[in-house]
Amino acid sequence: MKLIACNFDEHAAAILDIFNDAILNTTALYEYKSRTMETMKTWFATKEANRFPVIGAVDETGELMGFASWGSFRAFPANKYTVEHSVYVQKDHRGKGVSLALMNEIVFRAREAQLHTLIGGIDATNEVSIALHKKLGFTHAGTIRHAAFKFGRWLDLAFYQLILETPANPVDG
């Protein structure tokens, strides 16, 4: 497995497939309808404009096995040191360490970017993702009960956070 920087031209279709599988078959995304290539254009443009990474994990043939990124946690100036990350793995590659490799890279890059807090919003029934976050030192920061309704049931959204030692000298403004 190799970690790469993803871009629209080479990876949008594979990322779109991964997103849509998560939307249609899991509670990892609280959405009902498949995304389109048009939404991927906006998604990549937002990542690029804000200098948010899109990290891919590829196999020896170059197939995208999964990806990770982060975005704004809350779009207020004082939240500039906090991001909400996400990791998605293509269904045939789950359980192979892809998430762990991507999460380790997310944490590494967050330190490099002088961020302070990583937030993961995880469906409370997603025991695999919760276990991964705990393994990496994330702690439970709270759960919003009945945050969403999908697949005929209410879903609870659990938040896990990792507080980093960075930045060395945070500033207001």
C-alpha positions in Angstrom: 0.0 0.0 0.0 1.2 3.5 -0.9 -0.2 6.8 0.3 -0.6 9.5 -2.3 -2.2 12.9 -2.8 -5.5 12.6 -4.6 -6.6 14.9 -7.4 -9.9 15.3 -9.3 -8.7 14.0 -12.7 -7.2 10.8 -11.4 -9.3 10.0 -8.3 -12.7 11.7 -8.4 -14.5 8.7 -10.0 -13.1 6.2 -7.4 -13.8 8.5 -4.5 -17.3 9.0 -5.8 -17.8 5.3 -5.9 -16.6 4.9 -2.3 -18.8 7.8 -1.1 -21.9 6.4 -2.9 -21.4 2.9 -1.4 -21.2 4.5 2.0 -24.3 6.6 1.4 -26.4 3.7 0.0 -25.2 0.9 2.2 -23.9 2.2 5.5 -24.5 4.8 8.2 -21.1 6.3 7.7 -22.6 9.2 5.8 -26.0 10.7 6.8 -27.1 11.2 3.3 -29.9 9.5 1.2 -29.0 10.2 -2.4 -25.9 9.3 -4.3 -23.5 12.1 -5.1 -22.7 13.1 -8.6 -19.5 14.0 -10.5 -20.7 17.6 -10.2 -20.6 17.4 -6.4 -17.1 15.9 -6.6 -16.0 19.0 -8.6 -17.2 21.2 -5.8 -15.8 18.9 -3.1 -12.3 18.9 -4.7 -12.5 22.7 -5.3 -13.3 23.3 -1.6 -10.5 21.0 -0.5 -8.0 22.8 -2.8 -9.2 26.3 -1.9 -8.8 25.6 1.8 -5.6 23.6 1.5 -7.3 20.6 3.0 -5.5 17.3 2.1 -7.1 14.5 0.2 -4.9 11.5 0.9 -5.4 8.2 -1.0 -4.2 4.7 -0.3 -3.5 2.8 -3.5 -2.5 -0.9 -4.0 0.3 -2.1 -6.3 -1.8 -1.7 -9.4 -2.7 1.9 -8.5 -6.3 1.1 -7.5 -7.6 3.5 -4.9 -8.3 1.5 -1.7 -9.5 4.3 0.4 -9.0 8.0 1.2 -9.0 10.5 4.0 -9.4 14.2 4.3 -10.4 16.9 6.7 -12.5 20.0 6.6 -13.6 22.8 8.8 -15.2 21.7 12.0 -17.1 25.0 12.4 -16.5 27.9 10.1 -15.7 30.5 12.7 -12.3 32.2 12.9 -11.6 30.9 16.5 -12.0 27.3 15.3 -9.0 27.6 13.0 -7.0 25.0 14.9 -9.7 22.4 14.8 -10.7 20.2 11.9 -13.2 17.4 11.3 -11.6 14.4 9.5 -13.1 11.6 7.5 -11.8 8.2 6.3 -13.5 5.9 3.8 -12.3 2.6 2.5 -13.5 0.8 -0.6 -15.6 -2.2 0.5 -13.3 -4.9 -0.9 -10.3 -3.4 1.1 -11.8 -3.1 4.5 -10.0 -4.9 7.3 -6.6 -4.7 5.6 -5.1 -1.8 7.6 -6.0 0.9 5.1 -7.9 3.0 7.7 -5.1 2.8 10.1 -2.5 4.0 7.5 -4.7 6.8 6.4 -5.5 7.9 10.0 -1.8 7.9 11.0 -1.1 10.1 8.0 -4.0 12.5 8.9 -2.6 12.9 12.4 0.9 13.4 11.1 -0.3 16.1 8.6 -2.4 17.8 11.3 0.7 18.3 13.4 2.6 19.6 10.4 -0.2 22.0 9.7 0.0 23.2 13.3 -3.6 22.1 14.1 -4.6 21.4 17.6 -7.8 19.3 17.6 -9.0 16.5 15.3 -12.7 15.7 15.5 -14.3 12.5 14.1 -18.0 12.3 13.9 -18.8 8.6 13.9 -22.1 6.8 13.8 -22.4 5.4 17.3 -22.9 1.8 16.0 -19.7 1.9 14.0 -17.7 -0.1 16.4 -14.8 -0.6 14.0 -14.2 3.1 13.5 -14.6 3.8 17.2 -12.0 1.1 18.0 -9.6 2.6 15.5 -10.0 6.1 16.9 -9.5 4.8 20.4 -6.4 2.9 19.3 -4.9 6.2 18.0 -5.6 8.0 21.3 -8.9 9.7 20.4 -11.3 10.1 23.3 -15.1 10.2 23.4 -16.2 13.9 23.5 -19.9 13.3 23.5 -22.8 11.8 21.6 -25.8 13.6 20.0 -28.7 11.2 20.3 -31.1 10.9 17.4 -28.9 13.2 15.2 -30.2 11.5 12.0 -32.9 9.2 10.6 -31.8 6.7 8.0 -32.7 3.1 7.1 -35.9 3.5 9.2 -34.2 4.2 12.5 -32.7 7.1 14.6 -29.0 7.3 14.5 -26.7 8.6 17.3 -23.6 10.6 16.3 -20.6 10.1 18.5 -17.8 12.6 18.5 -14.2 11.5 19.2 -11.3 14.0 19.5 -7.6 14.0 19.5 -5.9 17.0 21.1 -2.4 17.6 19.7 0.5 19.5 21.3 0.5 21.9 18.3 0.6 24.7 17.6 3.5 25.9 19.7 2.2 29.5 19.8 -1.5 29.8 19.0 -2.8 33.3 18.2 -6.1 35.1 18.2 -7.5 36.5 15.0 
